[in-house]
Amino acid sequence: MSKEIDPLISKELRFIKREINSLRNAIADIEEEPTPSFLRLVETAPTASAYPGKPGDVAYDASTLYVCVASNTWKKVTIAW
């Protein structure tokens, strides 16, 4: 009876091992570039795409919305009616 179960257990263990490796890779990706769980409004709009900032920082001026997407890395969107 154990000979019949062994192949099934072996198959399940291989599946579990693959899943664990996938989770480890996903965790490593998250640790490399943390995603903010919140947005924070900052008072000064960046003057360049490499302006100091932390992921999740948001700023605006009369015509542009700025979002810090990684440490010291900003993206901008023009605001228009």
C-alpha positions in Angstrom: 0.0 0.0 0.0 2.8 2.4 0.7 4.2 1.9 -2.8 0.9 3.3 -4.2 1.0 6.3 -2.0 4.6 7.2 -2.4 4.3 8.4 -6.1 1.4 10.7 -5.0 3.3 12.1 -2.1 6.3 12.6 -4.2 4.2 14.5 -6.8 2.6 16.7 -4.1 6.0 17.4 -2.5 7.4 18.5 -5.9 4.3 20.8 -6.3 4.8 22.3 -2.8 8.5 22.8 -3.5 7.7 24.8 -6.7 5.1 26.9 -4.9 7.6 27.7 -2.1 10.2 28.7 -4.7 7.6 30.9 -6.4 6.8 32.6 -3.1 10.5 33.1 -2.3 10.9 34.8 -5.7 7.9 37.0 -5.2 9.1 38.0 -1.7 12.5 38.9 -3.1 10.9 41.1 -5.8 8.9 42.9 -3.2 11.9 43.4 -1.0 13.9 44.9 -3.8 11.4 47.7 -4.5 8.8 48.2 -1.7 5.4 49.3 -2.8 4.0 52.0 -0.6 0.7 51.1 1.1 -0.2 54.8 1.2 0.3 58.1 -0.6 1.8 61.1 1.2 1.3 64.7 0.0 4.5 66.7 0.1 4.6 70.5 0.0 7.2 71.0 -2.7 6.8 69.9 -6.3 9.9 68.2 -7.7 12.0 70.3 -10.2 13.5 67.2 -11.9 12.7 63.5 -12.3 15.6 62.6 -9.9 14.4 65.0 -7.2 14.6 63.6 -3.6 11.6 61.6 -2.7 10.3 58.4 -1.3 7.9 55.9 -3.1 4.3 57.1 -2.5 5.1 60.8 -2.2 2.7 63.0 -4.2 3.0 66.7 -5.1 1.2 69.1 -7.5 1.4 72.6 -8.9 -1.0 74.6 -11.0 -0.7 72.3 -14.0 1.0 69.0 -13.0 0.6 66.1 -10.7 3.8 64.4 -9.6 4.2 60.9 -8.1 7.4 59.4 -6.6 7.5 55.8 -7.9 10.9 54.8 -6.5 13.5 56.4 -4.3 14.3 59.8 -5.9 12.4 58.9 -9.1 9.3 61.0 -10.1 6.7 60.7 -12.8 4.4 63.5 -13.8 1.0 64.0 -15.4 -0.2 67.2 -16.9 -3.5 68.3 -15.5 -5.9 69.9 -18.0 -9.6 70.6 -18.4 
